[in-house]
């Protein structure tokens, strides 16, 4: 597993503590399960250039976006956009805004560990034809619903609102 975690908010003590907790967890898992020449978790807590991120997306069998609150929508869409081979599986937290839009992703609830594990297992074993069908639909959605479409819909909705008196 490769965990990419681009640092932000590094000046906040709570964020520093969280980053240390993640590092400690990675160290514990790797100490317990490593073998000669293999680490189960490769943790990358640094900024990466867009080309590096795209390379990691294309190498991934599964991309997990497990946000506990709306967010990480761009990660999901970047993963989809990078998969011109129509392979790979997106597991997407039902708490992201993108989950309402990207209905061909496998939905996950990050708080429900057993069903999350089942979804990850399903994604890892998903047949190629189902991966292609889902990824094709996801890529179609991402390519036809851009930020301009979102902004236009927002402005149209605002125009239809009744003025406050």
Secondary structure, DSSP 8 states (H G I E B T S, - for coil): -EEE-----TTSHHHHHHHHHHHHHHHHHHHHH-BTTB-S-EEE-S---HHHHHHHHHH-SEEEE--SSS--HHHHHHHHHH-TT---EEEEETTSGGGGT-TTSEEE-TT-HHHHHHHHHHHHH--HHHHHHHHHHHHHHHHHS-HHHHHHHHHHHHHTS----
